[in-house]
Amino acid sequence: MSLLIRGGTVVNADLSQRADVLCEGGLIRAVGPDLQAPAGAEVVDAGGALVMPGGIDPHTHMQLPFMGTVAVDDFYDGTCAGLAGGTTTIIDFVIPDPQEPLLAAFRKWRGWAEKAASDYAFHVAVTWWDESVHRDMGTLVHDEGVTSFKHFMAYKNAIMCDDETLVNSFKRALELGALPTVHAENGELVYLLQAEVAKMGITGPEGHPLSRPPMVEGEAANRAIAIADVLGVPIYVVHVSCIESAEAIARARARGQRVYGEVLAGHLVVDDSVYRNPDFTVAAAHVMSPPFRPKGHQEFLWRGLQAGSLHTTATDHCVFCAPQKAAGKANFAQIPNGCGGVEERLAVLWHEGVNSGRLTPNEFVAITSANAARIFNLYPRKGLVAPGADADLVVWDPSASKTLSVKTQKSKVDYNIFEGRTVQGIAAATVSQGKLVYAKGDLRTTRGAGRYLKREPFGANFEAVKRRADTLAPTAVAR
């Protein structure tokens, strides 16, 4: 079945144009003015609205087993929430247990993700090292299309990487044409500070940010960047939350190093005062790592996005309900870490970024979709409104507004970190694989409709990109 989006303004990362968009067979077939709808086509009126690439959230944790419990949004619930907010692709994380083979963990996550409503890809975490990990990384890249590997520098005695593992994995990633990513927090310091804070008699959520101050993140970011520099491998730093790590990325890029930075929507608008809320349930709901920071860090992160030293926005969507968070009632270090946002990310970023004048609409597309597609080798299949690209689109109404709330969200979690925030600019409709899956509050998703996205190794995909570009060029604007 065909779908025609008529009367909107198409916004890509590089340009905007008044144009219709025709979708057929899951792909964008034509972009241009006054397109004719084929017989039987569904027509979406986008008059007064913008038509943008569907959002790509490069950092989610659906159905994650973590800290003795499991995140409440599975791959269906989480991707439904994403689609309701205009996000059409997620990149989730396979996280092997210590000594668990990478391929075994990958197959387990693939099974869980079969219920996804939208397209998805995976990063795979390297949590330990031996020759089998070296071998499995090669199989994942060449046979399974995984081209990014995650390294936790935090969570001592669980999934934390030591420097030896970082060096070995970074080196192997370089050989394979894969991109290392890091959760930058010094796990040894966090472990020490958690004990020190507890000794002071601080056991509630207010102790969480005290045990993970900004320099703990800054040190780890600097160390990971230095290791990558010595080895000559690019590196991607996830959930940059503070001035210290953002400065480390900017300095490295200024000297020509390939370092990419990701910011969470939450870190841009929520500050550390939430941990001092006298209601444990409210304070614990905000416990994630790195923690929310004092407000002064937020403007620096916005400036990083504006300057191009920070590149993508994500959510780290990993949600636990109040009874799960209550496991840390007597000890903040036992509160399961994680917050939501996959549904709210685009609206929050539009309201606080575009409406404030910090970002142009084109820059919005870059940081919510196109840059992630480029960095993680999904471009131009994703992150672009052009013939030949996947028909993953969001029809964006810049004048409509809504108040974000747990009462109206699609996520199954019992809290919303953006609760009560009114935003102007929301998804009026979402298209996934050429099908209208969300329209003005009506969710029309199909369990299992999402596809696993294999990605090519970096440097090995030139011919594939060229072939796709060749298909795009002749009909980039159809008349």
Secondary structure by P-SEA (a helix, b strand, c coil): cbbbbcbbbbbcccccccbbbbbccccccccccccccccbbbbbbcccbbbcccccccccccccccccccccccaaaaaaaaaaacccbbbbbbcccccccaaaaaaaaaaaaccccccbbbbbbbccccaaaaaaaaaaaccccccbbbbbccccccccccaaaaaaaaaaaaaacbbbbbcccaaaaaaaaaaaaaaacccccccccccccaaaaaaaaaaaaaaaaaabbbbbbcccccaaaaaaaaaaaaaccbbbbbbbcccccccccccccccaaaaaaaccccccccaaaaaaaaaaaaacccccccccccccccccccccccccccccccccccccaaaaaaaaccccccccaaaaaaaacaaaaaaacccccccccccccccccccccccbbbbbcccccccccccccccccccccccccccccccccccccccccccccbbbbbbccccccaaaaaaaaaaaccccccc
